[in-house]
Amino acid sequence: MTSQFSKKSEAWSARFSEPVSDLVKRYTASVFFDNRMAAFDIQGSLAHAEMLAAQNIINAQDYADIQRGMAQIKSEIDSGKFEWLLDLEDVHLNIEKRLTELVGDAGKRLHTGRSRNDQVATDIRLYVRSSIDTIVGLLGDLRLALLNLAEQHAETILPGFTHMQVAQPITFGHHMLAYVEMFSRDAERMQDCRKRVNRLPLGAAALAGTTFPIDRERVAKTLGFEDVCHNSLDAVSDRDFAIEFCAAAALIMTHVSRMSEELVIWMSPRVGFIDIADRFCTGSSIMPQKKNPDVPELARGKTGRVNGHLIALLTLMKGQPLAYNKDNQEDKEPLFDTVDTVVDTLRIFADMATGITVKADAMRAAALQGYATATDLADYLVKKGLPFRDAHEAVALAVRTCVDKGCDLSDMSLAELQQFSKLIGEDVFVVLTLEGSVAARDHIGGTAPNQVKAAIARARSKLD
């Protein structure tokens, strides 16, 4: 009968009288998901080794052997030939074991002056920093795609909504610029988060620092960190940066979800404002006429997934005493999945934005419904000298009359309009046109086509 215990040794095996059970190994191992940090683990180890050599903690030959061994390990990982072993628990021990096989005692000396606690904290920060740089770039791609779409439709009129009711006419370009603003703030948040990610934990060792004469600033400079973590207890146990990253990611997905909701509504045949290219849609297994906007629908759903990861990390950290605890192994899968989800979503949305066909006639027809120029008529009366509240009342009465007659404000004759205010003159019909309405909002942030074009130019200059 096979024993429930493995006979293979662990990095800490001398302390224990019996090996870890296979069930516990599977339960506690992280190697099959944290191996994605391998390149960062190697990068951090090489910087650590360079510092150890510079400080005469290891000799030059050991450092050269470590460099040679790590180069081979990287090649094996890149080519898919590296064997990840469950018995070695995580990415760090797998790489260290292989290094020792390749270069002997030099591989055993690499861990001098550090712990897996500060090692994993460093790897995660390197991973998150790299992910932030990728995401910021993808946010730029998405904004550029939306700017191109906005520029094509700087004068295309559609109804703006509040409470999902027709409110005022705007331009489609102006509407797209609202999302450019959202994704711009997302990029700013990610870049701000990066400042707190970019601090080096390595050198904190297990929790109290090390007795070896290390040079943490040297390692920080080598790895491109802006600073070191200044308290060893906090350095190994802090996951604020990962939570902050996931919070920023959740906001990105919230903005994606809001845009997705509008795309789904706009593509509905009952609305018919847009069409989305076939490559982003699917059909039905039973209804041959269907074209479903699967990408925006799925992105809307994946937002809940990312929000859940944020809550998972907050919950993970809320009860932990200082310093490092095994609980922190549970930070990686939510973090990794958040990165994957955001990166994939941004890539596909930037592409999808180029595949949106705008149906300008349908947008214009919708803007003519719902008395979208009522506010313009009220503003017109105010400019003629009528107090705003009186103007509001007069226009409300005019709208009620239009509802009863089944017509629009612009369909009424001058005489009919003058029933509501004698201040109304022939020039009112310019105000009641959709083009006149949007053109009148001619200020920074307004929907006037020339302001939309100016906003596009400003946004492009920021991307450059």
PyMOL commands that set and color helices and strands:
alter all, ss='L'
color gray80, all
select helices_A, chain A and resi 13-15+22-28+31-54+60-78+86-88+91-103+105-109+116-152+172-197+216-223+232-237+240-267+278-280+294-318+326-353+360-367+374-383+388-405+409-411+414-418+428-431+434-440+449-463
alter helices_A, ss='H'
color red, helices_A
select strands_A, chain A and resi 157-162+165-171+199-200+227-228+274-276+356-358
alter strands_A, ss='S'
color yellow, strands_A
deselect
rebuild
show_as cartoon
